[in-house]
Amino acid sequence: MELLTLLKAVEEAVGRVSSIRNGPRAIDLDVLFFDNEIIDTRAATDRATLDNLKGHLMVPHPRITEREFVLRPLNE
């Protein structure tokens, strides 16, 4: 959770403001991987869907396969 707090602070410092979900933003920091760790800070009973991620950290990033703009540089 310390990492998530730090990332949110950096996003805010750079100028990210809440807007339309998945809309354009000044910056978006995502943790794609962290070694071979699997992290999900949600309660076990809340893990059936990806609709409740706000305020939580999931690593690897839960939607990494949907984002070509992430996969291309990762592949390089």
PDB file as gemmi writes it, atoms N, CA and C in Angstrom:
CRYST1    1.000    1.000    1.000  90.00  90.00  90.00 P 1                      
ATOM      1  N   MET A   1       0.819  -1.189   0.000  1.00  0.00           N  
ATOM      2  CA  MET A   1       0.000   0.000   0.000  1.00  0.00           C  
ATOM      3  C   MET A   1       0.865   1.256   0.000  1.00  0.00           C  
ATOM      4  N   GLU A   2       2.077   1.139   0.558  1.00  0.00           N  
ATOM      5  CA  GLU A   2       2.993   2.290   0.512  1.00  0.00           C  
ATOM      6  C   GLU A   2       3.301   2.660  -0.933  1.00  0.00           C  
ATOM      7  N   LEU A   3       3.514   1.660  -1.772  1.00  0.00           N  
ATOM      8  CA  LEU A   3       3.802   1.905  -3.182  1.00  0.00           C  
ATOM      9  C   LEU A   3       2.621   2.600  -3.858  1.00  0.00           C  
ATOM     10  N   LEU A   4       1.425   2.142  -3.615  1.00  0.00           N  
ATOM     11  CA  LEU A   4       0.244   2.756  -4.211  1.00  0.00           C  
ATOM     12  C   LEU A   4       0.114   4.208  -3.757  1.00  0.00           C  
ATOM     13  N   THR A   5       0.333   4.473  -2.497  1.00  0.00           N  
ATOM     14  CA  THR A   5       0.271   5.836  -1.971  1.00  0.00           C  
ATOM     15  C   THR A   5       1.308   6.724  -2.647  1.00  0.00           C  
ATOM     16  N   LEU A   6       2.514   6.213  -2.819  1.00  0.00           N  
ATOM     17  CA  LEU A   6       3.572   6.975  -3.484  1.00  0.00           C  
ATOM     18  C   LEU A   6       3.212   7.262  -4.941  1.00  0.00           C  
ATOM     19  N   LEU A   7       2.727   6.275  -5.658  1.00  0.00           N  
ATOM     20  CA  LEU A   7       2.351   6.471  -7.059  1.00  0.00           C  
ATOM     21  C   LEU A   7       1.248   7.511  -7.198  1.00  0.00           C  
ATOM     22  N   LYS A   8       0.254   7.453  -6.339  1.00  0.00           N  
ATOM     23  CA  LYS A   8      -0.840   8.432  -6.384  1.00  0.00           C  
ATOM     24  C   LYS A   8      -0.327   9.835  -6.075  1.00  0.00           C  
ATOM     25  N   ALA A   9       0.623   9.952  -5.154  1.00  0.00           N  
ATOM     26  CA  ALA A   9       1.207  11.258  -4.824  1.00  0.00           C  
ATOM     27  C   ALA A   9       1.973  11.821  -6.013  1.00  0.00           C  
ATOM     28  N   VAL A  10       2.723  10.975  -6.725  1.00  0.00           N  
ATOM     29  CA  VAL A  10       3.462  11.421  -7.909  1.00  0.00           C  
ATOM     30  C   VAL A  10       2.483  11.866  -8.988  1.00  0.00           C  
ATOM     31  N   GLU A  11       1.437  11.088  -9.231  1.00  0.00           N  
ATOM     32  CA  GLU A  11       0.439  11.468 -10.227  1.00  0.00           C  
ATOM     33  C   GLU A  11      -0.170  12.831  -9.898  1.00  0.00           C  
ATOM     34  N   GLU A  12      -0.496  13.042  -8.651  1.00  0.00           N  
ATOM     35  CA  GLU A  12      -1.085  14.320  -8.229  1.00  0.00           C  
ATOM     36  C   GLU A  12      -0.089  15.467  -8.387  1.00  0.00           C  
ATOM     37  N   ALA A  13       1.164  15.238  -8.032  1.00  0.00           N  
ATOM     38  CA  ALA A  13       2.191  16.278  -8.135  1.00  0.00           C  
ATOM     39  C   ALA A  13       2.436  16.690  -9.583  1.00  0.00           C  
ATOM     40  N   VAL A  14       2.278  15.748 -10.507  1.00  0.00           N  
ATOM     41  CA  VAL A  14       2.505  16.030 -11.919  1.00  0.00           C  
ATOM     42  C   VAL A  14       1.277  16.698 -12.551  1.00  0.00           C  
ATOM     43  N   GLY A  15       0.156  16.621 -11.895  1.00  0.00           N  
ATOM     44  CA  GLY A  15      -1.023  17.315 -12.398  1.00  0.00           C  
ATOM     45  C   GLY A  15      -2.201  16.448 -12.766  1.00  0.00           C  
ATOM     46  N   ARG A  16      -2.209  15.197 -12.351  1.00  0.00           N  
ATOM     47  CA  ARG A  16      -3.363  14.353 -12.655  1.00  0.00           C  
ATOM     48  C   ARG A  16      -4.528  14.761 -11.768  1.00  0.00           C  
ATOM     49  N   VAL A  17      -5.681  14.893 -12.390  1.00  0.00           N  
ATOM     50  CA  VAL A  17      -6.902  15.190 -11.659  1.00  0.00           C  
ATOM     51  C   VAL A  17      -7.942  14.147 -12.040  1.00  0.00           C  
ATOM     52  N   SER A  18      -8.864  13.887 -11.149  1.00  0.00           N  
ATOM     53  CA  SER A  18      -9.931  12.931 -11.445  1.00  0.00           C  
ATOM     54  C   SER A  18     -10.762  13.450 -12.604  1.00  0.00           C  
ATOM     55  N   SER A  19     -11.059  12.555 -13.525  1.00  0.00           N  
ATOM     56  CA  SER A  19     -11.866  12.923 -14.691  1.00  0.00           C  
ATOM     57  C   SER A  19     -12.667  11.709 -15.110  1.00  0.00           C  
ATOM     58  N   ILE A  20     -13.021  11.669 -16.363  1.00  0.00           N  
ATOM     59  CA  ILE A  20     -13.768  10.539 -16.910  1.00  0.00           C  
ATOM     60  C   ILE A  20     -12.919   9.276 -16.802  1.00  0.00           C  
ATOM     61  N   ARG A  21     -13.537   8.199 -16.337  1.00  0.00           N  
ATOM     62  CA  ARG A  21     -12.808   6.937 -16.207  1.00  0.00           C  
ATOM     63  C   ARG A  21     -12.243   6.529 -17.567  1.00  0.00           C  
ATOM     64  N   ASN A  22     -10.973   6.175 -17.574  1.00  0.00           N  
ATOM     65  CA  ASN A  22     -10.230   5.779 -18.768  1.00  0.00           C  
ATOM     66  C   ASN A  22     -10.100   6.908 -19.790  1.00  0.00           C  
ATOM     67  N   GLY A  23     -10.358   8.127 -19.364  1.00  0.00           N  
ATOM     68  CA  GLY A  23     -10.217   9.275 -20.255  1.00  0.00           C  
ATOM     69  C   GLY A  23      -8.778   9.769 -20.263  1.00  0.00           C  
ATOM     70  N   PRO A  24      -8.504  10.793 -21.057  1.00  0.00           N  
ATOM     71  CA  PRO A  24      -7.150  11.352 -21.121  1.00  0.00           C  
ATOM     72  C   PRO A  24      -6.728  11.893 -19.756  1.00  0.00           C  
ATOM     73  N   ARG A  25      -5.448  11.775 -19.459  1.00  0.00           N  
ATOM     74  CA  ARG A  25      -4.929  12.272 -18.187  1.00  0.00           C  
ATOM     75  C   ARG A  25      -3.482  12.707 -18.367  1.00  0.00           C  
ATOM     76  N   ALA A  26      -3.022  13.558 -17.473  1.00  0.00           N  
ATOM     77  CA  ALA A  26      -1.655  14.074 -17.552  1.00  0.00           C  
ATOM     78  C   ALA A  26      -0.633  12.963 -17.370  1.00  0.00           C  
ATOM     79  N   ILE A  27      -0.947  12.014 -16.504  1.00  0.00           N  
ATOM     80  CA  ILE A  27      -0.024  10.918 -16.211  1.00  0.00           C  
ATOM     81  C   ILE A  27      -0.822   9.743 -15.647  1.00  0.00           C  
ATOM     82  N   ASP A  28      -0.340   8.557 -15.897  1.00  0.00           N  
ATOM     83  CA  ASP A  28      -0.955   7.347 -15.353  1.00  0.00           C  
ATOM     84  C   ASP A  28       0.161   6.367 -15.038  1.00  0.00           C  
ATOM     85  N   LEU A  29       0.407   6.139 -13.782  1.00  0.00           N  
ATOM     86  CA  LEU A  29       1.465   5.213 -13.370  1.00  0.00           C  
ATOM     87  C   LEU A  29       0.851   3.874 -12.994  1.00  0.00           C  
ATOM     88  N   ASP A  30       1.290   2.832 -13.651  1.00  0.00           N  
ATOM     89  CA  ASP A  30       0.816   1.476 -13.373  1.00  0.00           C  
ATOM     90  C   ASP A  30       1.999   0.585 -13.047  1.00  0.00           C  
ATOM     91  N   VAL A  31       1.808  -0.345 -12.133  1.00  0.00           N  
ATOM     92  CA  VAL A  31       2.820  -1.350 -11.827  1.00  0.00           C  
ATOM     93  C   VAL A  31       2.466  -2.576 -12.671  1.00  0.00           C  
ATOM     94  N   LEU A  32       3.299  -2.846 -13.648  1.00  0.00           N  
ATOM     95  CA  LEU A  32       3.031  -3.977 -14.530  1.00  0.00           C  
ATOM     96  C   LEU A  32       3.443  -5.282 -13.878  1.00  0.00           C  
ATOM     97  N   PHE A  33       4.670  -5.303 -13.359  1.00  0.00           N  
ATOM     98  CA  PHE A  33       5.219  -6.488 -12.701  1.00  0.00           C  
ATOM     99  C   PHE A  33       6.066  -6.051 -11.516  1.00  0.00           C  
ATOM    100  N   PHE A  34       6.285  -6.947 -10.586  1.00  0.00           N  
ATOM    101  CA  PHE A  34       7.221  -6.742  -9.490  1.00  0.00           C  
ATOM    102  C   PHE A  34       7.856  -8.100  -9.208  1.00  0.00           C  
ATOM    103  N   ASP A  35       8.993  -8.343  -9.865  1.00  0.00           N  
ATOM    104  CA  ASP A  35       9.612  -9.678  -9.839  1.00  0.00           C  
ATOM    105  C   ASP A  35       8.556 -10.704 -10.219  1.00  0.00           C  
ATOM    106  N   ASN A  36       8.406 -11.738  -9.441  1.00  0.00           N  
ATOM    107  CA  ASN A  36       7.375 -12.749  -9.693  1.00  0.00           C  
ATOM    108  C   ASN A  36       6.232 -12.653  -8.693  1.00  0.00           C  
ATOM    109  N   GLU A  37       6.141 -11.512  -8.025  1.00  0.00           N  
ATOM    110  CA  GLU A  37       5.130 -11.325  -6.979  1.00  0.00           C  
ATOM    111  C   GLU A  37       3.725 -11.211  -7.567  1.00  0.00           C  
ATOM    112  N   ILE A  38       2.758 -11.701  -6.847  1.00  0.00           N  
ATOM    113  CA  ILE A  38       1.344 -11.499  -7.136  1.00  0.00           C  
ATOM    114  C   ILE A  38       0.762 -10.801  -5.922  1.00  0.00           C  
ATOM    115  N   ILE A  39       0.243  -9.594  -6.170  1.00  0.00           N  
ATOM    116  CA  ILE A  39      -0.258  -8.767  -5.079  1.00  0.00           C  
ATOM    117  C   ILE A  39      -1.689  -8.359  -5.397  1.00  0.00           C  
ATOM    118  N   ASP A  40      -2.577  -8.532  -4.450  1.00  0.00           N  
ATOM    119  CA  ASP A  40      -3.955  -8.058  -4.566  1.00  0.00           C  
ATOM    120  C   ASP A  40      -4.381  -7.637  -3.169  1.00  0.00           C  
ATOM    121  N   THR A  41      -4.518  -6.332  -2.966  1.00  0.00           N  
ATOM    122  CA  THR A  41      -4.805  -5.826  -1.622  1.00  0.00           C  
ATOM    123  C   THR A  41      -6.296  -5.876  -1.278  1.00  0.00           C  
ATOM    124  N   ARG A  42      -7.115  -6.345  -2.204  1.00  0.00           N  
ATOM    125  CA  ARG A  42      -8.554  -6.459  -1.911  1.00  0.00           C  
ATOM    126  C   ARG A  42      -8.806  -7.675  -1.020  1.00  0.00           C  
ATOM    127  N   ALA A  43      -9.913  -7.647  -0.303  1.00  0.00           N  
ATOM    128  CA  ALA A  43     -10.323  -8.807   0.488  1.00  0.00           C  
ATOM    129  C   ALA A  43     -10.586  -9.972  -0.459  1.00  0.00           C  
ATOM    130  N   ALA A  44     -10.332 -11.176   0.001  1.00  0.00           N  
ATOM    131  CA  ALA A  44     -10.511 -12.367  -0.837  1.00  0.00           C  
ATOM    132  C   ALA A  44     -11.925 -12.442  -1.412  1.00  0.00           C  
ATOM    133  N   THR A  45     -12.903 -11.975  -0.681  1.00  0.00           N  
ATOM    134  CA  THR A  45     -14.293 -12.025  -1.142  1.00  0.00           C  
ATOM    135  C   THR A  45     -14.595 -11.002  -2.233  1.00  0.00           C  
ATOM    136  N   ASP A  46     -13.689 -10.049  -2.455  1.00  0.00           N  
ATOM    137  CA  ASP A  46     -13.900  -8.997  -3.458  1.00  0.00           C  
ATOM    138  C   ASP A  46     -13.128  -9.238  -4.752  1.00  0.00           C  
ATOM    139  N   ARG A  47     -12.554 -10.391  -4.931  1.00  0.00           N  
ATOM    140  CA  ARG A  47     -11.651 -10.640  -6.057  1.00  0.00           C  
ATOM    141  C   ARG A  47     -12.308 -11.284  -7.272  1.00  0.00           C  
ATOM    142  N   ALA A  48     -13.607 -11.439  -7.277  1.00  0.00           N  
ATOM    143  CA  ALA A  48     -14.288 -12.098  -8.394  1.00  0.00           C  
ATOM    144  C   ALA A  48     -14.419 -11.206  -9.621  1.00  0.00           C  
ATOM    145  N   THR A  49     -14.269  -9.895  -9.447  1.00  0.00           N  
ATOM    146  CA  THR A  49     -14.454  -8.939 -10.537  1.00  0.00           C  
ATOM    147  C   THR A  49     -13.366  -7.871 -10.483  1.00  0.00           C  
ATOM    148  N   LEU A  50     -13.181  -7.165 -11.575  1.00  0.00           N  
ATOM    149  CA  LEU A  50     -12.212  -6.069 -11.605  1.00  0.00           C  
ATOM    150  C   LEU A  50     -12.905  -4.714 -11.480  1.00  0.00           C  
ATOM    151  N   ASP A  51     -14.157  -4.710 -11.081  1.00  0.00           N  
ATOM    152  CA  ASP A  51     -14.910  -3.462 -10.958  1.00  0.00           C  
ATOM    153  C   ASP A  51     -14.646  -2.707  -9.665  1.00  0.00           C  
ATOM    154  N   ASN A  52     -13.874  -3.276  -8.763  1.00  0.00           N  
ATOM    155  CA  ASN A  52     -13.689  -2.668  -7.446  1.00  0.00           C  
ATOM    156  C   ASN A  52     -12.210  -2.453  -7.125  1.00  0.00           C  
ATOM    157  N   LEU A  53     -11.476  -1.867  -8.037  1.00  0.00           N  
ATOM    158  CA  LEU A  53     -10.033  -1.702  -7.860  1.00  0.00           C  
ATOM    159  C   LEU A  53      -9.642  -0.386  -7.194  1.00  0.00           C  
ATOM    160  N   LYS A  54     -10.527   0.592  -7.160  1.00  0.00           N  
ATOM    161  CA  LYS A  54     -10.171   1.909  -6.637  1.00  0.00           C  
ATOM    162  C   LYS A  54      -9.635   1.787  -5.209  1.00  0.00           C  
ATOM    163  N   GLY A  55      -8.448   2.354  -5.005  1.00  0.00           N  
ATOM    164  CA  GLY A  55      -7.832   2.330  -3.691  1.00  0.00           C  
ATOM    165  C   GLY A  55      -7.079   1.046  -3.385  1.00  0.00           C  
ATOM    166  N   HIS A  56      -6.957   0.172  -4.373  1.00  0.00           N  
ATOM    167  CA  HIS A  56      -6.278  -1.102  -4.169  1.00  0.00           C  
ATOM    168  C   HIS A  56      -5.146  -1.265  -5.169  1.00  0.00           C  
ATOM    169  N   LEU A  57      -4.250  -2.169  -4.864  1.00  0.00           N  
ATOM    170  CA  LEU A  57      -3.103  -2.453  -5.718  1.00  0.00           C  
ATOM    171  C   LEU A  57      -3.176  -3.898  -6.174  1.00  0.00           C  
ATOM    172  N   MET A  58      -3.051  -4.082  -7.504  1.00  0.00           N  
ATOM    173  CA  MET A  58      -2.970  -5.428  -8.070  1.00  0.00           C  
ATOM    174  C   MET A  58      -1.745  -5.492  -8.958  1.00  0.00           C  
ATOM    175  N   VAL A  59      -0.907  -6.478  -8.710  1.00  0.00           N  
ATOM    176  CA  VAL A  59       0.301  -6.709  -9.496  1.00  0.00           C  
ATOM    177  C   VAL A  59       0.374  -8.210  -9.759  1.00  0.00           C  
ATOM    178  N   PRO A  60       0.560  -8.634 -11.014  1.00  0.00           N  
ATOM    179  CA  PRO A  60       0.694  -7.853 -12.226  1.00  0.00           C  
ATOM    180  C   PRO A  60      -0.572  -7.035 -12.498  1.00  0.00           C  
ATOM    181  N   HIS A  61      -0.410  -5.997 -13.338  1.00  0.00           N  
ATOM    182  CA  HIS A  61      -1.529  -5.134 -13.672  1.00  0.00           C  
ATOM    183  C   HIS A  61      -2.651  -5.980 -14.263  1.00  0.00           C  
ATOM    184  N   PRO A  62      -3.878  -5.849 -13.754  1.00  0.00           N  
ATOM    185  CA  PRO A  62      -4.957  -6.753 -14.156  1.00  0.00           C  
ATOM    186  C   PRO A  62      -5.419  -6.603 -15.602  1.00  0.00           C  
ATOM    187  N   ARG A  63      -5.141  -5.469 -16.227  1.00  0.00           N  
ATOM    188  CA  ARG A  63      -5.607  -5.266 -17.606  1.00  0.00           C  
ATOM    189  C   ARG A  63      -4.450  -5.102 -18.582  1.00  0.00           C  
ATOM    190  N   ILE A  64      -3.311  -5.637 -18.240  1.00  0.00           N  
ATOM    191  CA  ILE A  64      -2.114  -5.478 -19.071  1.00  0.00           C  
ATOM    192  C   ILE A  64      -2.327  -6.017 -20.486  1.00  0.00           C  
ATOM    193  N   THR A  65      -3.046  -7.110 -20.629  1.00  0.00           N  
ATOM    194  CA  THR A  65      -3.226  -7.712 -21.949  1.00  0.00           C  
ATOM    195  C   THR A  65      -4.162  -6.908 -22.847  1.00  0.00           C  
ATOM    196  N   GLU A  66      -4.905  -5.964 -22.285  1.00  0.00           N  
ATOM    197  CA  GLU A  66      -5.827  -5.132 -23.059  1.00  0.00           C  
ATOM    198  C   GLU A  66      -5.164  -3.862 -23.577  1.00  0.00           C  
ATOM    199  N   ARG A  67      -3.915  -3.635 -23.230  1.00  0.00           N  
ATOM    200  CA  ARG A  67      -3.278  -2.354 -23.518  1.00  0.00           C  
ATOM    201  C   ARG A  67      -2.058  -2.514 -24.407  1.00  0.00           C  
ATOM    202  N   GLU A  68      -2.293  -2.371 -25.700  1.00  0.00           N  
ATOM    203  CA  GLU A  68      -1.201  -2.504 -26.663  1.00  0.00           C  
ATOM    204  C   GLU A  68      -0.109  -1.468 -26.407  1.00  0.00           C  
ATOM    205  N   PHE A  69      -0.506  -0.266 -25.980  1.00  0.00           N  
ATOM    206  CA  PHE A  69       0.481   0.778 -25.717  1.00  0.00           C  
ATOM    207  C   PHE A  69       1.405   0.423 -24.554  1.00  0.00           C  
ATOM    208  N   VAL A  70       1.020  -0.535 -23.757  1.00  0.00           N  
ATOM    209  CA  VAL A  70       1.864  -1.038 -22.674  1.00  0.00           C  
ATOM    210  C   VAL A  70       2.679  -2.233 -23.161  1.00  0.00           C  
ATOM    211  N   LEU A  71       2.061  -3.089 -23.933  1.00  0.00           N  
ATOM    212  CA  LEU A  71       2.717  -4.325 -24.360  1.00  0.00           C  
ATOM    213  C   LEU A  71       3.845  -4.096 -25.348  1.00  0.00           C  
ATOM    214  N   ARG A  72       3.704  -3.119 -26.240  1.00  0.00           N  
ATOM    215  CA  ARG A  72       4.769  -2.876 -27.232  1.00  0.00           C  
ATOM    216  C   ARG A  72       6.097  -2.527 -26.575  1.00  0.00           C  
ATOM    217  N   PRO A  73       6.169  -1.493 -25.711  1.00  0.00           N  
ATOM    218  CA  PRO A  73       7.463  -1.199 -25.090  1.00  0.00           C  
ATOM    219  C   PRO A  73       7.931  -2.310 -24.157  1.00  0.00           C  
ATOM    220  N   LEU A  74       6.996  -2.985 -23.524  1.00  0.00           N  
ATOM    221  CA  LEU A  74       7.356  -4.097 -22.640  1.00  0.00           C  
ATOM    222  C   LEU A  74       8.046  -5.203 -23.442  1.00  0.00           C  
ATOM    223  N   ASN A  75       7.557  -5.447 -24.626  1.00  0.00           N  
ATOM    224  CA  ASN A  75       8.128  -6.463 -25.497  1.00  0.00           C  
ATOM    225  C   ASN A  75       9.560  -6.111 -25.912  1.00  0.00           C  
ATOM    226  N   GLU A  76       9.814  -4.828 -26.099  1.00  0.00           N  
ATOM    227  CA  GLU A  76      11.152  -4.400 -26.502  1.00  0.00           C  
ATOM    228  C   GLU A  76      12.140  -4.619 -25.376  1.00  0.00           C  
TER     229      GLU A  76                                                      
END                                                                             
